[in-house]
């Protein structure tokens, strides 16, 4: 036990992790650091929509790292129950030797390399011994303690495995994690790389006791039961794997060459956030994290992109002109976009669908121009509702008033603020001109979206 400030003391948990008991992060230093980051992006911290952002970000970070202030041992103790196995006969069942698995535990964690949240599907299995079984909900709660820390997938699996092994004292325990890390496109390389993958995926495993031998029969039993849920067990890494770091930010950790003084201030702000959360910025895995986070954040610098329309000019369609009655509906679907929520500084991304009317015989607007509009408004501090309106109004100014825009997006803030609604999706729609009055045209466009999503 180590001495700290008054009212706090350091203890080493059963999993070997040191935490400060009684420690609660001070949100004010985090809020001040967030203000530095916003100003570094060229934003007005007093504008409507950003005034409460520092407080919201601080609250989300404290919630997302609450695991530093929790003890796995406290969760397991009091939840162990005596259950005997078979008294006679051949085989194993119940509390002696029988495999117990809890699958598909949805978690999220913050990546220690870039501070972006990543999603986790956790599967835990153990073989009870000594008539000790644990309440099934406790497996999820123990996993969540370690997920709510700055993490790497393999270390997360190892820490959960070690804590359960120490707390339950089973004959063996195994943990398999399926992790998803968002992968933003590289602005320097452009947006039109059709091979870009929006997620980096990795599966890792860890075992103790009977599971320490990766070739043991018990592993086959465990993984066979996971296959029932569609898991691809062939690509699961072990902790001895030499695979490179899974975080996309690891490919570039250099500081942005311009605005060095400003960037250094932002890096110092991120370092102070790590300290406020109770982390050690000098820990090997965190040394380059502030630089990487700032480099990523600068993608959303105000007015960082130009709206490139390639000289496109189109007058508004005259509704009384005879040719207007011969207009054909055109659509561009699944235009990818990437953005940053201005309320929580957390990424959201998805697709934009755009429909409009074009005079018969004329060429529709090039997809690249619509992509440019979407990217221009996407790579900013945004809210989805505003993004939808801005895209629709800009397209309307080019093509006339008959425009429909649908935006579908997944938001990190839906999983990282205690809400934890993994897999949820938000849709917004803007209807201008004819699409707001012509139900048949609107439904035809919406049906085209449905057809592409189900094909």
N, C-alpha and C positions, 0 to 999 in steps of 0.2 A: 504494500500500500504506500503510495507516495503523496506528499503534502502538496496542496495547490492553494488557490485563493480561499479565503474564509468561506465556509459553507460548501466546499467542494473537496473531494478526495478521489484519487485514482486507485482503481482496483484492476487486477488481472482476472478476466473471466475464465470459465472452464475451457473456453475455446482458444485461450492464449491471446485474446485481444484486450488491450488496455482501454478503458473508458473512464470518463469522469462521472461518478455517481452524483446526482443532484445538478449536473450541468445542464443549463438550458441556453441555447444560443441567444445572444443579444441581437435583436433585429435591427436596431438603429444603425450600427456599423455596416450591416449588409445593405440597408436602404441607401446609405450615403455612397457606398461603392456602386450600387446600381445606377445612381444618378450620374456618376462619372462615366459609366458605360454608355448611358443614353446620350450624354453630351458629346461623347466621343463619336457617336453615330451622326452628330449634327442635328439632334432632335431638341425641341423645346420642352424641358421637363415640366413646364407649367401649363402646357396645352391640355385641353380636355382629352381624356383618353389615356394620358400618361401620368396624370397627377398622383394616382394611387398605384401606379405600376411598381415603384420601389417597394412599397409595403406588400403588394401581392407576390412579388418575386421572393422577398425575404420569407414570407409565410410558406410558399411552395418549397423553397429549399430546406427550411427547417422540418417541414413535414416529410420531405423526401429523404432526409438523413436522420430520422428519429431513432434508427437502429443503434446509433452510437450511444444512446441514452437508455437502452434496454438490455436486459440480461436474459439470455436463452434459458439459463438454469431455472429462473423463477417461473418460466412458462411450463417447463416439464414437470417440476416438482408439484406434487398435489394432483397430477393427472395420470399417475401410474396405477394400474389396476392388476390384481392377481388373477390370472387366467391360466389354468393348467391345460396341457395338451391331452393326447390320448393316453389313457392309463394302460391299455393293453393293445395288442395288435401291431401290425407293421405300418410304418408311415408316420407322417407328422401332421398335426392339425392344431388349430386354436393357438394357445399361448406357448407351445413348445415346438420350435422348429418350423412352423408354418409361415410361409411368406405373406407379409402384409404390405399392400401397396396403396398409396394415394396418388392418383394421376391428375394431370391437368390443373395444377395450382397456378393461377394467374398472378404474376408479380411484376413489379417494375423496379428498376434501379437506375442510378446515375453512373454513367461511364466515367471512370477515373482519368481517362485519357483526354476527354474533351468536354465533360460536364453535361453532355446531352443525355436525356433519359433513354433507356432501352427496355424492351419488353422481354419477359421471361415466362416460359411455360415450364413448370417444375414438376418432376415426378420423383416421389420418395418411396423407397421400399426398405423393410427391415425384417429380420428373422428374430422373433422374441426369444428370450431365454430367462430362466429363473422366475417363471410365472409373472413376468413384467410386460404388460402391454400399455400403450399410451393412448389417450384420447385422440382420435383422428384429427380433430381440428387443431391440436397442438403442433402437428407436423407442419401445417400451413403457417402457423404463427411463428414457429422457430425459423422457418425459411424466410419469412418476412423481416425478422429482426436483422438478418444479414443482408437482405436485399436493400434495406433502407440505409445503406452506406455507400460511399463511392466504391465502385466495384469493377472487377474483371470477371468474366464468366467462370473461368476455372477456379479462381480463388473463392468465388461465391459458392460454388459446388463443394469445394473442400471444407469451407467453414461450416456450412450447413451439416455436412456429413460428420465432421468432428464433434459438433455440438450435440447432435442426436446420439452419437456413439457414447459420448460421455454421460449424457443425461439419462438415456434409457438402459444403457449397458446391455445391448442385444448381442445375439450371436453374430450378427452382421448387419450393416446398413449401407444402402446405396442411394445416390442422388444423380439424376439425369436432368440436365437443363437444356432447353431449346431457346436460344436467344435471338432477338431481332434488333439490329441497330440501324437507325435511319441513315441513309447515304445520300447527301445532297450532291447535285452535279457541280462540277468545277466551273466557276464563272469564266476562268481564263481560257477554257477549252470550248466554251459555247454550250448551248442547250440542246442541240439537235442530235446528240449521240444516241442512236436507236438501241445501242447495246447497254446503255446505262441501267443499272439495277438500283431500285430505290431502297432496297434493304440489304444489309449484310447479315447473313444467317450463320450461326454456329451452334453445334450441339456438343456438350461436354459432360463428363461423368466423373464420379468419385466414389470410392468404396472403402469400407472398413470391415475387419473381421473376415467373415466368409466371402466377402466381396473384394478383398484385396487382390486376389488373383483374377485378372480380367478374363481368363479362360475357364473359370470355374463354372460348373453346371448351374449354380444358382443364378449367375448372370444370364444364362440362356432363358431360364424361367422368367426372370424379371423382364427382359427385353421382349420376350414372346407376348407377355401381357400388354406391353406398350404398343406392340404392333397392331393390336386390336383397335387402337386409337389412331392408326395411320402414321405413326412415327417412323421416319427413315433412320433406322438404327445403324445402318451401314456407314454413315458419315459422322458418327459420334467420336470425338477426340477424347483421349485420356490426358491426364495432367503431365504425362511424359512426352506428349506430342511436341514436335519441333515446328509446328505451324506458326506463321507470323502473327503478330497482334491483329486482332480482328477489327479494331477501331479504324475507320477510314481516315481519321485525322492524323494517324501516325505516318502517313505518306508524305506529310509536309508539316514541319514544326517551326520553320523559320519565321521571323517577324516580317510584317508587311514592310517593304522597302521604303515606302513614303510615310510621312507623318510620324517619324520615329518617336518624337517627344510625346505626342498624343497617345501613341500605342503603348509606350512605356507606362503612362499614367493608367491606362486601362488594364494593363497586365498587373500593375500594383493593386488595383482595385479588386481584381479576381483573386489575387493572393490573399488579400485581407478577408475576402469572403470565406476562403478555405479555413483560415484561422478562426473566424467567428463560428464556423460549424463544428470546431473541435478537431479539425484535421491538421496534420503537419505538412505544410507545403514543401518541406525538404525531403519528404519520403520519396524514395527513388521513383515510384510510379507516378508521382505528382509533379516532379520537377518541371516538366515541359507543358503541363496542363494549362496554366494561365495563358501561355503564348498560343497554344492551339485553339483555345476557346475564343480568344480575341480575334485571331485570324478568321475563324469561322463567322464570328459576329459581324466583322467588317464587311461581309457580303451584303449586309442590309443597311449599309451607310446611306443616308438620305441623298437622293439624286445620284445614286451610284451608276445607274443605267440611263441610256438614252432611248427615247421612243423612236425606233427606226421603221419608217413606213415606206422607204425606198421610193419617195416621190409620188406615192399613191394619192390620187385625188378623185373623189366621186361626189357628184352633186346629189342632193336629195331627190327622191323620186316624187314627181308631181302626181298626187292621188287622182287628179281629174284627167290626166293624160291617158289616151286609149291604151297605150302600151302597159300601163300599170295593171290592167286587168289580166295581162298575159305574163305577169311576173311569176317566176318559179321560186320555190323555197329551196335555199341552199343551207348546208350545215357543215360544220367542222367539229368533230367530236374528239374527246379525250386529249385535249391540249394540256400537257402536264404543267403544273405550277408548283413553286416552292415558296414558302413565306415564313414570317416570324410574328407570332402573336404579340401585339404591343401591350397586352395586359399582363403577360407573365414571362415574356422573352423566351417562349418555348416554341419549337418549330411546328408548323402544320403544312400539309401538302396534299395534293390531290389532282383532280382534272377539271377542266373547264369545257363546257359544251356551248357552242354558239350557233344560232340559227338566224337567217335573215332572208329577205326576198330580193331577187335579182331579176332585172328585166330580161325577158326571154331573148336569147341570142347573144347576150353579153357574157363575158367571162366572169366567173365568180372571183372574189378576192383571194389572193394567194394565201395558203395556210401559214407560210412563214411570216406574213404581216400580222395575222391574228396571234401567232405565237409571240411575236415581238410585243404586242399590246399586253398579252397575259403576263409575260415575264417582267415588263416594265412596272406593272402594278404589283406583281407578286413579290419581287425581291425588295421589300420595304417592310418596316413595322406596319402591321396590318391587322384588320379584323375581317372576317370572311364576308360579312354583309357589305362593308365598304368596297372590298375588292370586286364583288359582284356588280355593284352599282357603277364603279369606275370603268370596268371593262364594257358594260352595256352602253354607257353614255359615249365612250370613245368610238366604239364600233358604229353606234347610231349616227355620230357626227360624220362618219365617212360614207356610210351606205344608205343613209336615210333613217327614218324613225322606226321602221319595222324590224325590231331586233328582239331575240329572246336569248338569255344567258342562264345557264344552270351551272353551279359550282358544287362539286362534291369534294369533301376534304376530311382527313383524319387529323385530329388535334392531340398533340402530346399532353396538353394541359388536362385532357380528360382522364389521363392515367397517373399523373404525377402530382396531384394536389389533394390526395386523400379520397378522390372520387373513384378512381381505379376502374373505369369503364373501358376495358380493353376491347378493341374491335368496333367501337361505336364510330359512326360516320355522320357528318353534318352536311345537309344540302340546302342551298339558297338559290333563289330564282329571281330574275328581273324580266318583266314583260313591258315592252315599249311598242307603241303604235298598234298596228294590226293584230299583233299577238295578244294584246290586252283585251281585244274585243272579239276576235275570231277564235272561238273555242276549237273548231276543227283544225285550224292551222297549229294551234298550241298543242293539241293532243297528238297530231301527226309528228311533231318534232319530239315530244316526250316519248312517243312510241319508238322512234328511231334510236333514242338513248337506251331504252329497255332492250331493244333487239341486239345492240352491240354488247351489252353487259351480260346477256344470257347466251350469246353464241359461243 
